[in-house]
Amino acid sequence: MTVRLVGLVPGASDLATGRASRVLGAATSVFGPRAALDAARAHTSGSHLVESPPTLDVEIDALVSASSTQARVCRVVLGDPVSDAADLVRALEVRRVPIVVVPAVSLDAATRAEATSREALPLAGVRVLVTRAASQGDKLGDLLRDAGACPVSSPLIAIGPSDDPEGLREAARSLARGAYAAVLYSSQNAVHAFHEALAREKLDARAYGGARVIAIGPSTAKSLQTHGIVADCVAREHVGEGLAAEALAALGEASGARAVLFPRAKVAREVVPEALRAAGYEVHVVTAYVTERPHTDDVVGLVARLRQGDFYAVTFTSPSTVEALVALFGGAAPALPRRTAVVCIGDVTRAACETAGLRVDATARPSTAEGLVEALTQLFSARGAS
């Protein structure tokens, strides 16, 4: 009956120690706050991920219950397991639960080790605020670090489970029955959520049958590949009428059923569903996940840093990240210093920034994490040359 406390570096899950990666990979159950579980996901394989209950007592009961079997139980901590989870450690000790501590890499040490190699990189020393959900921020953070930047992760949104899980599972069953001519995916989150629903119904890639699979963007297509699915069409356009036209072109080759399954976020634009319906398709939109506002530990501190120009750039990857930042400023347009560049993914996010009263210094095209880093690189190269 042992609980392993595993430390991970906040915003940099790739900096996990080899031991932490091995322990998580062998775990049966992994407990932790949502952000910590998102960081641990890259190191787990078949583990049951359990979001920590809201109170310490309930969490301790859950850990004790899980560890009382032959299961290998881990509790993930963002930071140092002993100091950053001191209350948890004391509570486990009171219950006489054996603890194994797997320390995190020192972020300071990792930063110093990378500093010399960063100096010759295009974004060397550029401090960038990453506002996207923790489950998505690691990739952007990795790309920024590779370009020499110093990403600071402060997720302003979180990806939560569908508020209509039965609807999602029914869609999975309907797909297996051959009810759909095609399935349209607009994000990695939708891919993962729908395949979790398939798994709960004891279904796999065979459920697609003859349905065509349309992915929006290369990242979504890559996520499908991890589930054994190769997209029939990878749309180059990410928004609006261009995307609708590509989806219709791909569906033009579909035969039989005229129904299209579209698992997506609860709140999203209706351009594509409306275009498909206008073309005679029956579109079944199902909520795969919801976008939430996570608890921000230091709202006052983050707002102060933004006002002081502590960041050289702020990145926005969706309208919801823009709305969340505006909410931090009490609903008013954030007054960011001129030195702080605002860089966003795509025209929809750009429009959200402009509506909120934020100037936009650069827009990523294509609308990908790679495109965002390239837009930042070009912007700061131009600033350096001026």
WOTAMO-V905123 format. One line per field, one symbol per residue. psi: psi as a letter, one per 20 degrees, with the letter a starting at -180 (. if undefined). Layout:
# WOTAMO-V905123
psi->???
This chain:
# WOTAMO-V905123
psi->nqpooppqppjmiijqqhggggghhiqgpoqrrghhhghhhiiqnjqopopprhqgghggggggghiiajqopqoppobphghilggggghhhhjkpppppnqqqohgghghhighhhhjqhkpjooppoirqhiihggggghghhjirnpopnpiqqorqqjmhhhghhhghhghikiqhqpppirhggggghhhgghhjlrbhihhcjpqpppoqhhghhhhhijjppphpophqirbhgggggghghhhiqrcqjqppnpaqgorqjggghgghhjjqopnppohrqprorpohmgggggghghikiphqpppiqhhhghhghhhjkiqppnpqhioqoprorhghghhghhijpqphqppormrhghghgggggghghhhi.
